[in-house]
Amino acid sequence: MRTVSLAEAKAHLSELVNRVQNGEEVIITRHGQPVARIAAVERPKVPIQSRAAFRAHLPGWRTPSTGLIRALRDEER
């Protein structure tokens, strides 16, 4: 985390924004007291259009799940 004065922040805003884009946080001070924090914006999650569309993108199983459960249960015996 980097701390800069307000005057320095005004003079080097582009550089500070680049640092924030790279994951760094910047604290801006006025008269030695922290007054603001610059942090990257969280990107919004993209909503899933439908469950069917989501499932269509998942890889398929070679064996039905009932067969996998039976095989695991038989191994425990």
N, CA, C and O atoms as a Tinker XYZ file with bonds, in Angstrom:
   308  protein
     1  N      0.843000   -1.161000    0.000000    73     2
     2  CA     0.000000    0.000000    0.000000    64     1     3
     3  C      0.896000    1.234000    0.000000    63     2     4     5
     4  O      1.844000    1.336000    0.778000    81     3
     5  N      0.579000    2.144000   -0.871000    73     3     6
     6  CA     1.378000    3.356000   -0.998000    64     5     7
     7  C      0.600000    4.520000   -0.404000    63     6     8     9
     8  O     -0.619000    4.596000   -0.556000    81     7
     9  N      1.294000    5.423000    0.269000    73     7    10
    10  CA     0.690000    6.621000    0.833000    64     9    11
    11  C      1.292000    7.838000    0.162000    63    10    12    13
    12  O      2.513000    7.975000    0.083000    81    11
    13  N      0.424000    8.732000   -0.327000    73    11    14
    14  CA     0.895000    9.940000   -1.003000    64    13    15
    15  C      0.103000   11.134000   -0.497000    63    14    16    17
    16  O     -1.026000   10.998000   -0.025000    81    15
    17  N      0.719000   12.314000   -0.603000    73    15    18
    18  CA     0.024000   13.541000   -0.215000    64    17    19
    19  C     -0.955000   13.923000   -1.324000    63    18    20    21
    20  O     -0.854000   13.434000   -2.450000    81    19
    21  N     -1.882000   14.784000   -1.002000    73    19    22
    22  CA    -2.863000   15.234000   -1.978000    64    21    23
    23  C     -2.180000   15.926000   -3.158000    63    22    24    25
    24  O     -2.552000   15.704000   -4.310000    81    23
    25  N     -1.190000   16.758000   -2.872000    73    23    26
    26  CA    -0.473000   17.459000   -3.943000    64    25    27
    27  C      0.229000   16.473000   -4.870000    63    26    28    29
    28  O      0.202000   16.638000   -6.089000    81    27
    29  N      0.860000   15.443000   -4.293000    73    27    30
    30  CA     1.538000   14.433000   -5.100000    64    29    31
    31  C      0.527000   13.631000   -5.920000    63    30    32    33
    32  O      0.789000   13.291000   -7.074000    81    31
    33  N     -0.623000   13.331000   -5.325000    73    31    34
    34  CA    -1.663000   12.584000   -6.037000    64    33    35
    35  C     -2.169000   13.380000   -7.232000    63    34    36    37
    36  O     -2.390000   12.819000   -8.306000    81    35
    37  N     -2.352000   14.675000   -7.050000    73    35    38
    38  CA    -2.809000   15.516000   -8.158000    64    37    39
    39  C     -1.768000   15.544000   -9.283000    63    38    40    41
    40  O     -2.123000   15.523000  -10.462000    81    39
    41  N     -0.513000   15.591000   -8.921000    73    39    42
    42  CA     0.554000   15.681000   -9.912000    64    41    43
    43  C      0.797000   14.360000  -10.644000    63    42    44    45
    44  O      1.251000   14.366000  -11.789000    81    43
    45  N      0.503000   13.237000  -10.002000    73    43    46
    46  CA     0.828000   11.919000  -10.564000    64    45    47
    47  C     -0.382000   10.997000  -10.620000    63    46    48    49
    48  O     -0.259000    9.793000  -10.399000    81    47
    49  N     -1.549000   11.558000  -10.915000    73    47    50
    50  CA    -2.778000   10.760000  -10.883000    64    49    51
    51  C     -2.733000    9.585000  -11.857000    63    50    52    53
    52  O     -3.125000    8.476000  -11.491000    81    51
    53  N     -2.274000    9.795000  -13.063000    73    51    54
    54  CA    -2.221000    8.709000  -14.055000    64    53    55
    55  C     -1.360000    7.551000  -13.563000    63    54    56    57
    56  O     -1.735000    6.389000  -13.716000    81    55
    57  N     -0.227000    7.860000  -12.982000    73    55    58
    58  CA     0.654000    6.818000  -12.451000    64    57    59
    59  C     -0.034000    6.066000  -11.313000    63    58    60    61
    60  O      0.063000    4.841000  -11.233000    81    59
    61  N     -0.722000    6.785000  -10.442000    73    59    62
    62  CA    -1.417000    6.136000   -9.326000    64    61    63
    63  C     -2.535000    5.226000   -9.820000    63    62    64    65
    64  O     -2.733000    4.136000   -9.283000    81    63
    65  N     -3.265000    5.666000  -10.837000    73    63    66
    66  CA    -4.330000    4.832000  -11.401000    64    65    67
    67  C     -3.733000    3.568000  -12.009000    63    66    68    69
    68  O     -4.316000    2.493000  -11.873000    81    67
    69  N     -2.600000    3.671000  -12.666000    73    67    70
    70  CA    -1.942000    2.479000  -13.210000    64    69    71
    71  C     -1.552000    1.513000  -12.097000    63    70    72    73
    72  O     -1.708000    0.301000  -12.246000    81    71
    73  N     -1.050000    2.035000  -10.994000    73    71    74
    74  CA    -0.683000    1.174000   -9.861000    64    73    75
    75  C     -1.918000    0.469000   -9.297000    63    74    76    77
    76  O     -1.873000   -0.714000   -8.958000    81    75
    77  N     -3.020000    1.216000   -9.204000    73    75    78
    78  CA    -4.260000    0.629000   -8.685000    64    77    79
    79  C     -4.753000   -0.466000   -9.629000    63    78    80    81
    80  O     -5.220000   -1.509000   -9.172000    81    79
    81  N     -4.657000   -0.242000  -10.931000    73    79    82
    82  CA    -5.058000   -1.263000  -11.898000    64    81    83
    83  C     -4.241000   -2.534000  -11.736000    63    82    84    85
    84  O     -4.730000   -3.628000  -12.020000    81    83
    85  N     -3.004000   -2.400000  -11.285000    73    83    86
    86  CA    -2.133000   -3.557000  -11.078000    64    85    87
    87  C     -2.308000   -4.187000   -9.709000    63    86    88    89
    88  O     -1.540000   -5.074000   -9.337000    81    87
    89  N     -3.319000   -3.740000   -8.942000    73    87    90
    90  CA    -3.653000   -4.385000   -7.680000    64    89    91
    91  C     -3.180000   -3.666000   -6.433000    63    90    92    93
    92  O     -3.441000   -4.135000   -5.325000    81    91
    93  N     -2.501000   -2.553000   -6.574000    73    91    94
    94  CA    -2.011000   -1.825000   -5.403000    64    93    95
    95  C     -3.093000   -0.879000   -4.884000    63    94    96    97
    96  O     -3.917000   -0.392000   -5.658000    81    95
    97  N     -3.091000   -0.622000   -3.597000    73    95    98
    98  CA    -3.988000    0.362000   -3.004000    64    97    99
    99  C     -3.193000    1.615000   -2.694000    63    98   100   101
   100  O     -2.016000    1.537000   -2.343000    81    99
   101  N     -3.834000    2.779000   -2.822000    73    99   102
   102  CA    -3.159000    4.049000   -2.575000    64   101   103
   103  C     -3.973000    4.843000   -1.552000    63   102   104   105
   104  O     -5.185000    5.005000   -1.695000    81   103
   105  N     -3.291000    5.329000   -0.528000    73   103   106
   106  CA    -3.911000    6.192000    0.482000    64   105   107
   107  C     -3.465000    7.623000    0.209000    63   106   108   109
   108  O     -2.276000    7.887000    0.028000    81   107
   109  N     -4.427000    8.545000    0.181000    73   107   110
   110  CA    -4.114000    9.958000   -0.027000    64   109   111
   111  C     -4.255000   10.676000    1.312000    63   110   112   113
   112  O     -5.242000   10.501000    2.027000    81   111
   113  N     -3.256000   11.480000    1.632000    73   111   114
   114  CA    -3.266000   12.201000    2.900000    64   113   115
   115  C     -3.364000   13.706000    2.666000    63   114   116   117
   116  O     -2.942000   14.224000    1.632000    81   115
   117  N     -3.926000   14.384000    3.644000    73   115   118
   118  CA    -3.954000   15.849000    3.664000    64   117   119
   119  C     -3.424000   16.262000    5.031000    63   118   120   121
   120  O     -3.977000   15.877000    6.061000    81   119
   121  N     -2.365000   17.035000    5.033000    73   119   122
   122  CA    -1.708000   17.472000    6.269000    64   121   123
   123  C     -1.319000   16.267000    7.135000    63   122   124   125
   124  O     -1.403000   16.310000    8.362000    81   123
   125  N     -0.886000   15.177000    6.454000    73   123   126
   126  CA    -0.401000   13.999000    7.161000    64   125   127
   127  C     -1.485000   13.051000    7.644000    63   126   128   129
   128  O     -1.172000   12.001000    8.204000    81   127
   129  N     -2.754000   13.395000    7.443000    73   127   130
   130  CA    -3.861000   12.542000    7.884000    64   129   131
   131  C     -4.506000   11.865000    6.672000    63   130   132   133
   132  O     -4.773000   12.532000    5.673000    81   131
   133  N     -4.759000   10.566000    6.739000    73   131   134
   134  CA    -5.393000    9.881000    5.609000    64   133   135
   135  C     -6.811000   10.408000    5.382000    63   134   136   137
   136  O     -7.599000   10.521000    6.321000    81   135
   137  N     -7.125000   10.727000    4.123000    73   135   138
   138  CA    -8.461000   11.245000    3.812000    64   137   139
   139  C     -9.166000   10.437000    2.718000    63   138   140   141
   140  O    -10.388000   10.518000    2.595000    81   139
   141  N     -8.431000    9.668000    1.929000    73   139   142
   142  CA    -9.053000    8.895000    0.855000    64   141   143
   143  C     -8.217000    7.666000    0.547000    63   142   144   145
   144  O     -7.014000    7.615000    0.802000    81   143
   145  N     -8.895000    6.691000   -0.006000    73   143   146
   146  CA    -8.217000    5.462000   -0.434000    64   145   147
   147  C     -8.647000    5.184000   -1.871000    63   146   148   149
   148  O     -9.835000    5.241000   -2.189000    81   147
   149  N     -7.698000    4.890000   -2.723000    73   147   150
   150  CA    -7.992000    4.516000   -4.105000    64   149   151
   151  C     -7.734000    3.015000   -4.220000    63   150   152   153
   152  O     -6.644000    2.527000   -3.921000    81   151
   153  N     -8.761000    2.304000   -4.659000    73   151   154
   154  CA    -8.653000    0.858000   -4.831000    64   153   155
   155  C     -9.344000    0.475000   -6.131000    63   154   156   157
   156  O    -10.207000    1.203000   -6.621000    81   155
   157  N     -8.966000   -0.659000   -6.681000    73   155   158
   158  CA    -9.567000   -1.133000   -7.922000    64   157   159
   159  C    -11.037000   -1.469000   -7.706000    63   158   160   161
   160  O    -11.438000   -1.900000   -6.625000    81   159
   161  N    -11.816000   -1.268000   -8.732000    73   159   162
   162  CA   -13.237000   -1.589000   -8.700000    64   161   163
   163  C    -13.400000   -3.075000   -8.958000    63   162   164   165
   164  O    -12.767000   -3.626000   -9.859000    81   163
   165  N    -14.243000   -3.725000   -8.175000    73   163   166
   166  CA   -14.513000   -5.142000   -8.408000    64   165   167
   167  C    -15.371000   -5.273000   -9.658000    63   166   168   169
   168  O    -16.358000   -4.558000   -9.832000    81   167
   169  N    -14.984000   -6.180000  -10.503000    73   167   170
   170  CA   -15.758000   -6.388000  -11.721000    64   169   171
   171  C    -17.035000   -7.147000  -11.382000    63   170   172   173
   172  O    -17.001000   -8.113000  -10.619000    81   171
   173  N    -18.157000   -6.716000  -11.944000    73   171   174
   174  CA   -19.416000   -7.414000  -11.650000    64   173   175
   175  C    -19.405000   -8.818000  -12.235000    63   174   176   177
   176  O    -18.820000   -9.067000  -13.289000    81   175
   177  N    -20.060000   -9.724000  -11.534000    73   175   178
   178  CA   -20.173000  -11.090000  -12.027000    64   177   179
   179  C    -21.194000  -11.114000  -13.159000    63   178   180   181
   180  O    -22.224000  -10.442000  -13.103000    81   179
   181  N    -20.892000  -11.886000  -14.165000    73   179   182
   182  CA   -21.797000  -12.012000  -15.302000    64   181   183
   183  C    -22.854000  -13.047000  -14.941000    63   182   184   185
   184  O    -22.515000  -14.187000  -14.624000    81   183
   185  N    -24.124000  -12.671000  -14.985000    73   183   186
   186  CA   -25.161000  -13.636000  -14.612000    64   185   187
   187  C    -25.277000  -14.752000  -15.658000    63   186   188   189
   188  O    -25.045000  -14.534000  -16.848000    81   187
   189  N    -25.632000  -15.925000  -15.198000    73   187   190
   190  CA   -25.853000  -17.067000  -16.082000    64   189   191
   191  C    -27.218000  -16.895000  -16.725000    63   190   192   193
   192  O    -28.199000  -16.613000  -16.037000    81   191
   193  N    -27.288000  -17.062000  -18.033000    73   191   194
   194  CA   -28.550000  -16.870000  -18.741000    64   193   195
   195  C    -29.595000  -17.883000  -18.279000    63   194   196   197
   196  O    -30.737000  -17.515000  -18.000000    81   195
   197  N    -29.216000  -19.131000  -18.198000    73   195   198
   198  CA   -30.138000  -20.157000  -17.731000    64   197   199
   199  C    -29.322000  -21.333000  -17.212000    63   198   200   201
   200  O    -28.145000  -21.480000  -17.539000    81   199
   201  N    -29.949000  -22.151000  -16.415000    73   199   202
   202  CA   -29.253000  -23.335000  -15.900000    64   201   203
   203  C    -28.931000  -24.307000  -17.026000    63   202   204   205
   204  O    -27.882000  -24.952000  -17.025000    81   203
   205  N    -29.843000  -24.404000  -17.983000    73   203   206
   206  CA   -29.627000  -25.317000  -19.107000    64   205   207
   207  C    -28.397000  -24.893000  -19.905000    63   206   208   209
   208  O    -27.606000  -25.738000  -20.322000    81   207
   209  N    -28.233000  -23.587000  -20.119000    73   207   210
   210  CA   -27.062000  -23.099000  -20.849000    64   209   211
   211  C    -25.790000  -23.376000  -20.062000    63   210   212   213
   212  O    -24.759000  -23.713000  -20.643000    81   211
   213  N    -25.859000  -23.234000  -18.743000    73   211   214
   214  CA   -24.701000  -23.520000  -17.897000    64   213   215
   215  C    -24.328000  -24.997000  -17.983000    63   214   216   217
   216  O    -23.158000  -25.338000  -18.161000    81   215
   217  N    -25.324000  -25.868000  -17.856000    73   215   218
   218  CA   -25.057000  -27.312000  -17.904000    64   217   219
   219  C    -24.531000  -27.745000  -19.270000    63   218   220   221
   220  O    -23.744000  -28.688000  -19.360000    81   219
   221  N    -24.957000  -27.067000  -20.328000    73   219   222
   222  CA   -24.500000  -27.436000  -21.671000    64   221   223
   223  C    -22.994000  -27.231000  -21.831000    63   222   224   225
   224  O    -22.367000  -27.885000  -22.663000    81   223
   225  N    -22.409000  -26.325000  -21.038000    73   223   226
   226  CA   -20.977000  -26.051000  -21.128000    64   225   227
   227  C    -20.132000  -26.957000  -20.228000    63   226   228   229
   228  O    -18.904000  -26.936000  -20.316000    81   227
   229  N    -20.765000  -27.741000  -19.374000    73   227   230
   230  CA   -20.035000  -28.637000  -18.481000    64   229   231
   231  C    -19.623000  -29.902000  -19.233000    63   230   232   233
   232  O    -20.351000  -30.368000  -20.109000    81   231
   233  N    -18.464000  -30.455000  -18.897000    73   231   234
   234  CA   -18.065000  -31.699000  -19.556000    64   233   235
   235  C    -18.976000  -32.842000  -19.099000    63   234   236   237
   236  O    -19.419000  -32.869000  -17.951000    81   235
   237  N    -19.244000  -33.759000  -19.982000    73   235   238
   238  CA   -20.118000  -34.887000  -19.653000    64   237   239
   239  C    -19.376000  -35.988000  -18.913000    63   238   240   241
   240  O    -18.155000  -36.110000  -19.020000    81   239
   241  N    -20.128000  -36.792000  -18.156000    73   239   242
   242  CA   -19.565000  -37.930000  -17.454000    64   241   243
   243  C    -19.546000  -39.118000  -18.410000    63   242   244   245
   244  O    -20.440000  -39.267000  -19.243000    81   243
   245  N    -18.526000  -39.961000  -18.286000    73   243   246
   246  CA   -18.457000  -41.162000  -19.121000    64   245   247
   247  C    -19.423000  -42.222000  -18.599000    63   246   248   249
   248  O    -19.981000  -43.009000  -19.364000    81   247
   249  N    -19.606000  -42.224000  -17.284000    73   247   250
   250  CA   -20.476000  -43.187000  -16.629000    64   249   251
   251  C    -21.595000  -42.421000  -15.922000    63   250   252   253
   252  O    -21.340000  -41.363000  -15.347000    81   251
   253  N    -22.823000  -42.929000  -15.953000    73   251   254
   254  CA   -23.893000  -42.256000  -15.216000    64   253   255
   255  C    -23.549000  -42.188000  -13.726000    63   254   256   257
   256  O    -22.857000  -43.064000  -13.206000    81   255
   257  N    -24.027000  -41.160000  -13.049000    73   255   258
   258  CA   -23.695000  -40.969000  -11.639000    64   257   259
   259  C    -24.159000  -42.137000  -10.772000    63   258   260   261
   260  O    -23.518000  -42.456000   -9.771000    81   259
   261  N    -25.269000  -42.778000  -11.147000    73   259   262
   262  CA   -25.722000  -43.929000  -10.354000    64   261   263
   263  C    -24.683000  -45.041000  -10.377000    63   262   264   265
   264  O    -24.461000  -45.704000   -9.364000    81   263
   265  N    -24.041000  -45.250000  -11.530000    73   263   266
   266  CA   -23.000000  -46.267000  -11.627000    64   265   267
   267  C    -21.789000  -45.919000  -10.784000    63   266   268   269
   268  O    -21.192000  -46.800000  -10.167000    81   267
   269  N    -21.416000  -44.643000  -10.748000    73   267   270
   270  CA   -20.280000  -44.215000   -9.923000    64   269   271
   271  C    -20.572000  -44.423000   -8.441000    63   270   272   273
   272  O    -19.706000  -44.881000   -7.696000    81   271
   273  N    -21.773000  -44.093000   -8.014000    73   271   274
   274  CA   -22.147000  -44.248000   -6.596000    64   273   275
   275  C    -22.160000  -45.722000   -6.215000    63   274   276   277
   276  O    -21.675000  -46.096000   -5.147000    81   275
   277  N    -22.710000  -46.551000   -7.078000    73   275   278
   278  CA   -22.732000  -47.995000   -6.795000    64   277   279
   279  C    -21.318000  -48.548000   -6.692000    63   278   280   281
   280  O    -21.031000  -49.349000   -5.802000    81   279
   281  N    -20.428000  -48.130000   -7.596000    73   279   282
   282  CA   -19.054000  -48.616000   -7.569000    64   281   283
   283  C    -18.358000  -48.188000   -6.275000    63   282   284   285
   284  O    -17.637000  -48.983000   -5.672000    81   283
   285  N    -18.561000  -46.963000   -5.849000    73   283   286
   286  CA   -17.956000  -46.495000   -4.596000    64   285   287
   287  C    -18.507000  -47.246000   -3.389000    63   286   288   289
   288  O    -17.770000  -47.598000   -2.468000    81   287
   289  N    -19.805000  -47.481000   -3.411000    73   287   290
   290  CA   -20.444000  -48.206000   -2.299000    64   289   291
   291  C    -19.937000  -49.642000   -2.244000    63   290   292   293
   292  O    -19.702000  -50.181000   -1.162000    81   291
   293  N    -19.767000  -50.263000   -3.414000    73   291   294
   294  CA   -19.270000  -51.638000   -3.450000    64   293   295
   295  C    -17.834000  -51.742000   -2.981000    63   294   296   297
   296  O    -17.451000  -52.748000   -2.385000    81   295
   297  N    -17.006000  -50.686000   -3.248000    73   295   298
   298  CA   -15.627000  -50.688000   -2.793000    64   297   299
   299  C    -15.529000  -50.658000   -1.280000    63   298   300   301
   300  O    -14.591000  -51.218000   -0.713000    81   299
   301  N    -16.485000  -50.012000   -0.612000    73   299   302
   302  CA   -16.446000  -49.899000    0.850000    64   301   303
   303  C    -16.782000  -51.208000    1.531000    63   302   304   305
   304  O    -16.420000  -51.409000    2.691000    81   303
   305  N    -17.452000  -52.082000    0.853000    73   303   306
   306  CA   -17.867000  -53.358000    1.482000    64   305   307
   307  C    -16.762000  -54.334000    1.556000    63   306   308
   308  O    -16.950000  -55.443000    2.054000    81   307
